[in-house]
Each structure stands twice: as structure tokens, then as C-alpha cells.
Amino acid sequence: MGGVHHNNRGMKRLAHAYSYSMAGFRACFLHEEAFRQEIFALIILIPLGILLGNSPVERALLVSSLLIVPIAELLNSGIEATIDRIGMEKHELSGRAKDIGSAAVFLSIVLVLVVWGLMLIPRLF
């Protein structure tokens, strides 16, 4: 579990940060079906984005738009875990926080569709 180590500097701090990040990826992958689905989609779509991009900028846009989805999912999952830690009873603010996190994931998926659509649809016509 992550912690604060104020005395860690340099490479030791980076090693701890890396360890905490990997623990976060692992936890999200184990406990969140949506995150697993997004990772499996990335395995297919990142190479496709690299192949379909006509320039380095197009490839960067296609791939980076994809990466925003799991970033949003990680943040959403963190919010949901925190809310669930506080309590499982229904509360308007808890529901609102979870809904807002879910909306961020949805908007990141819309961004992927817009970027990929703007890049690829003109090639069809």
C-alpha cells in the first residue's frame, strides 16, 4: 500500500513511486472489470492506431486519445474505492461523486471516438 516517505530522495523516491503505481495498476486490474476490458482493447487498438496514423502527429493523437480512457478509469476507480471505504449506505454526495467519475470515463470514450472519427472517416470518402 502506498505511503508517504518524506526522507526518500532521488532514485529511492522514484522506486517507491513506481512500486505504488504498479500496485495501483494491479489493484484496478484485479478489481475492476471495466479496466480489464479497456486494457484488452488497448492491446488491439494501440498497434492499430500506430498503423493507421499517416504521420507522427496522427499516430500520437490516435494512441494518446486511447490512453486517456484507462487514466480516467483509474481515477474513477480511486474515487469509488474511497467512497466505498467511507460507507456503503446511500448518500446523495457519494452517488454524485461516483456519477461524476463515471461521466469522466464516458467523456474520455467520446474523445476517442471523436479523434478516431476525425482521423479515419475522411479517408473513407
C-alpha positions as CSV (number, residue, x, y, z in Angstrom):
1,M,0.0,0.0,0.0
2,G,1.2,3.5,-0.8
3,G,2.6,5.7,1.8
4,V,4.4,9.0,2.3
5,H,8.2,8.8,2.7
6,H,9.4,12.4,3.1
7,N,13.0,11.2,3.6
8,N,13.2,9.4,0.3
9,R,15.0,11.3,-2.4
10,G,16.3,10.6,-5.9
11,M,16.2,7.0,-7.1
12,K,14.8,5.7,-3.9
13,R,11.8,8.0,-4.2
14,L,11.3,7.0,-7.8
15,A,11.5,3.3,-6.9
16,H,8.8,3.8,-4.3
17,A,6.6,5.8,-6.6
18,Y,7.0,3.1,-9.3
19,S,6.1,0.4,-6.8
20,Y,3.0,2.3,-5.6
21,S,1.9,2.9,-9.3
22,M,2.3,-0.8,-10.1
23,A,0.3,-1.7,-7.0
24,G,-2.5,0.7,-8.2
25,F,-2.5,-0.9,-11.7
26,R,-2.6,-4.4,-10.2
27,A,-5.4,-3.5,-7.9
28,C,-7.5,-1.8,-10.6
29,F,-6.9,-4.7,-13.0
30,L,-7.9,-7.3,-10.3
31,H,-11.0,-5.5,-9.0
32,E,-12.4,-3.5,-12.0
33,E,-13.9,-5.4,-15.0
34,A,-14.1,-2.1,-17.0
35,F,-10.4,-1.5,-16.5
36,R,-9.6,-5.0,-17.7
37,Q,-11.8,-4.5,-20.8
38,E,-10.1,-1.2,-21.5
39,I,-6.6,-2.8,-21.2
40,F,-7.5,-5.6,-23.6
41,A,-8.9,-3.0,-26.1
42,L,-5.6,-1.1,-25.8
43,I,-3.7,-4.2,-26.8
44,I,-5.5,-4.2,-30.1
45,L,-6.1,-0.5,-30.7
46,I,-2.7,0.9,-29.9
47,P,-1.0,-1.1,-32.7
48,L,-3.9,-0.2,-35.0
49,G,-3.5,3.5,-34.2
50,I,0.2,3.3,-35.0
51,L,-0.6,1.6,-38.3
52,L,-3.4,3.8,-39.3
53,G,-1.7,7.1,-38.5
54,N,-0.3,8.8,-41.6
55,S,2.2,11.0,-39.6
56,P,3.8,11.0,-36.2
57,V,1.2,13.6,-35.1
58,E,-1.7,11.4,-36.2
59,R,-0.2,8.4,-34.6
60,A,0.3,10.4,-31.4
61,L,-3.3,11.6,-31.4
62,L,-4.8,8.2,-32.1
63,V,-2.7,6.5,-29.4
64,S,-2.9,9.2,-26.7
65,S,-6.6,9.5,-27.0
66,L,-6.8,5.8,-26.2
67,L,-4.6,6.2,-23.1
68,I,-6.9,8.8,-21.6
69,V,-9.6,6.2,-21.1
70,P,-7.7,4.0,-18.6
71,I,-6.4,7.1,-16.9
72,A,-10.0,8.3,-16.4
73,E,-10.9,4.7,-15.2
74,L,-8.1,4.7,-12.7
75,L,-9.2,8.0,-11.2
76,N,-12.9,6.9,-11.2
77,S,-12.0,3.6,-9.5
78,G,-10.0,5.5,-6.9
79,I,-13.0,7.7,-6.2
80,E,-15.3,4.7,-6.0
81,A,-12.9,2.9,-3.6
82,T,-12.7,5.9,-1.4
83,I,-16.5,6.4,-1.3
84,D,-17.0,2.7,-0.5
85,R,-14.4,2.9,2.2
86,I,-16.4,5.7,3.9
87,G,-19.5,3.6,3.9
88,M,-21.8,1.6,1.7
89,E,-25.0,3.4,2.7
90,K,-26.7,5.5,0.1
91,H,-25.8,9.2,0.2
92,E,-26.5,11.9,-2.3
93,L,-22.9,13.2,-2.3
94,S,-21.5,9.7,-2.6
95,G,-23.7,8.9,-5.6
96,R,-22.9,12.3,-7.1
97,A,-19.1,11.6,-6.8
98,K,-19.5,8.2,-8.4
99,D,-21.6,9.6,-11.2
100,I,-19.2,12.4,-11.9
101,G,-16.3,9.9,-12.1
102,S,-18.3,7.7,-14.4
103,A,-19.1,10.8,-16.6
104,A,-15.3,11.4,-16.9
105,V,-14.8,7.9,-18.2
106,F,-17.7,8.3,-20.6
107,L,-16.3,11.6,-21.9
108,S,-12.9,10.0,-22.4
109,I,-14.5,7.3,-24.6
110,V,-16.3,10.1,-26.6
111,L,-12.9,11.7,-27.1
112,V,-11.5,8.5,-28.6
113,L,-14.5,8.3,-30.9
114,V,-14.1,11.9,-32.0
115,V,-10.4,11.7,-32.6
116,W,-10.5,8.4,-34.4
117,G,-13.6,9.5,-36.4
118,L,-12.0,12.8,-37.4
119,M,-8.8,11.0,-38.5
120,L,-10.3,8.0,-40.2
121,I,-13.7,8.9,-41.6
122,P,-12.3,11.4,-44.3
123,R,-10.2,8.5,-45.7
124,L,-13.4,6.6,-46.5
125,F,-14.9,9.3,-48.6
